[in-house]
Amino acid sequence: MDPDPFAAVLERAIDLEAVGFSGVLRATRADEVLHESCHGAANRADRIPIRPSTRFATASLSKAFTAVGILEAAARGEVGLHDAVVDVLPPDLRPSSLRDDVTVHHLLTHTSGIADYFEEDETLPGHIEDMAEIWQTLPNYTVRDYVALLPLFADLPPNFPPGEYHYNNAGYVLLGIMLAEVSGMPFADAITTRVFEPAGMTASGYPAFDEVYPDIATGYLPPLAPGMPWRTNIYSVHPVGGGDGGAVVSAPDVTRFLRAVGRGGVWPGVTPADLLTPRAPSGDGWAVTYGANLRQDGVLSRGGGDPGVAALARLRASDDTTMVFLANIGWDDVEGLDGLLEAFDEAVFAA
């Protein structure tokens, strides 16, 4: 057996630093930290290095937090998982084209069939190649509440009847709006007090781009041409997170979240089975769960990507093993990033 299964992972990560990689890799089993390494800069202009405590934007990894928030609200009796969305959200907070048979469960499992505001499937109407296209008609700095995104999809007809899996960001936008509605508090406050705090995630939250807080990595886009500087992503993504993405977290906090999912007993009324049960096939041997995806080997996975953001979190609940990868660059910005993640996954989850 390799005495250090992470040696090759570390070597790859260091090599990628030379071509622009910046981020953190962390793996644990129970209370043991199997691997933790930090690479590159959180702030390239001032050469501030990434540290274990550095916080990163997480894009769609945050959908897992939203799902727990909805499950916790369901346990409180504030909403039912099989309630029709039209019965939960008032007309001004839901798409006008929403079918009566779309339920909360459908939104959670990407099986609602509703049109998306950021359609990633090039075979469907409304496909958008780059998120930056959205901000040509809706200035990103105006999106302080995700209700502002409703006009982008509220009047579009559904793509499918409910029941068929198709990844959908708009469904989680509605879940975020729903959580605020049924809890009686802003979405970020509901997630912070009901999801983050019980799990001990004291470094996590939803700060806006123009709010100054410590230990937050700047998201970067690659240079436009050789010799030009890296650019920040402030004009490329939502300025504050919401139901479908954008939480700012540290790697240790993601570990705490994953372990809370696996062991249960953290969020009243929310059990590991709620989050680890496959709900529908999602392709290539994967199944969708509430807020995440389940691999054939039983590993739960939730990733995310935006301009200047790459994130991946995985959990094998059977032996309390976690894997966390957070970066302040995009998935396609450094060649070899996929290979690094494959090697990291193999080192973490090898038998």
Buried (B, 14 or more C-beta within 10 A) or exposed (E): EEEEBBEBBBEBBEEBBEEBBBBBBBBBEEEEEBBBBBBBBBBBEEEBEBEEBBBBBBBBBBBBBBBBBBBBBBBEEBBBBEBBBBEBBEEEBBBEEBBEBBBBBBBBBBBBBBBBBBBBEEEEEBEBEEBBEBBEEBEBBEBEBBBBBBEBBBEBEBBBEBEEBBBBBBBBBBBBBBBBBBBEBEBBBBBBEBBBEBBBBEBBBBBBBEEEEEBBBBBBBBEEEEEEEBBBBBBBBBBBBBBBBBBBBBBBBBBBBBBBBBEBEBBEEBBBEBBBEBBBEBEEEBBBBBBBBBBEEEBBBBBBBBBBBBBBBBBBBEEBBBBBBBBBBBBEBBEEBEEBBEBBBEBBBEE
